[in-house]
Amino acid sequence: MKEPFMTLFIWSYFTSLGIILGGSLIGAFGGFLVGKPPLYTMYMLSNSLKIWAIVGAIGGTFDTFYSFERGLFEGATKDVFKQILLILVAMGGAQTGSIIIKWLTQEHLGT
């Protein structure tokens, strides 16, 4: 079943935001358990999880590449434009999550 574009648009944003926030928070707890500073661990994880948040938000499959291929070789430019928008909104969600973590930890002030 094909999802409406606006539904995918919103899911993409909040999925990448959730991957950054959740991964950073859980990773900080793991850092605490092994004796590393949790706020610094949270800050570093928020930076390194961005690409995985984008991949997770767009589905992590080859559907995006298939849409690009169809757009280029079959003239379905509307699909290419939609996929570019989904990638951009996933990047926005990841950046929002990273900014929230920076704001919470204030680690960027010490570096």
N, C-alpha and C positions, 0 to 999 in steps of 0.2 A: 504494500500500500504506500503510495507516494504522499509525503507530508507537504502541507502548504509551505510556501517559501518563508512567510513571516514566522511561522512556528520554528523552522530550522534556524532562522536568523536569531531569534531570541534564545533558543537552546544552545546555539554555538557560542554566544557571548557568555551565558551563565555557566556553561560547562567548562570553558577555559578559566573563567574566574574561580570556579569551585576547585579545579585541579590545582591552581596556584595556592589558594587559601588553605585548602585541606592538606595538600602535600607539604606545605611549609609548616603548618601547625603540628601535624603528626611527626614530621621529620625533626622538628624542634624538640618534641618529647623524646624521640629516639636519641637525639644529641644529648639531652639531659641525662638519660639513662647511662650513656657511655662516658659522661664526665665532660662534655663540651659545653660551651656557653650557649644556652638555648636561643637567645635573641639573635646572636650572630649566626647560628646555624639556620634559623628561620630566614634571615635576610639573604644568606648565600643560596639557600634552596629556592627562594622566590625568584632569584635571578637565573638559576640553572634549569628550572622547570618550565620556562616560557615556551621553548620549542615543543616540549611534550604536551603542554596544555593546548597548543594550536593543533597538533596532530590528533590529540584526543577529541577536540571539539569538532573537527571536520570529519570525524569518523574513523580515522586511522586505516582506511581501506583505499582501494584503488578507484573508488567511485569518482573522486575529484579528477583523477587523471583521465578516466573514461569520458567525463564531461568535457574536459579540455580537448581531448582527441576528437570527439564528436563535433565540438564547436569549430575546430580548425579544419577538419576534413569534410564535414557534412554541412557546414555553413550555419550551425546552430549557435550563433553568437550570443543569444539570450542566455544559454546555459553557461557559457564561459563567464559572462558578466555576473551571473548569480554565484558561481563558485568563487570568483574573485571577491565579491562582497562577503561571502561566508568566511573566507580566509581573513579578510580585513577585520571583520567583527570579532573573530576569534583572537586576533592579535590585540584588539582593543580590550577584550576581557582579560587576557593575560597581563596586559600593561596595567589595567585597573587593579588587578589583584596584587601585582608587584608594588604599585604605589601605596596600596593599603598596608601591605607588610612593611614597607619603608616607613610609613607614617607611624605604625604601631611600635616598631623596634627602635627607630631613630638611630640605627646603626650607620647610616650614610653620613651622619655628622662627625663620627669619629674616624672615618676613613679618608 
